[in-house]
Amino acid sequence: MSEIKQSSTNFSNKLALSEECSEAYAANIIGGQWTLVICS
């Protein structure tokens, strides 16, 4: 999977969510934006 550009809105949103939500942080480590949806 390719890396997200650090200047993108998607990267900023993931970073903000990771700081606020431990589940989002874990999902980012596991990889894949659909991890939380699948695990719910």
Secondary structure, DSSP 8 states (H G I E B T S, - for coil): -----TTSHHHHHHHHHHHH-HHHHHHHHH--TTHHHHH-
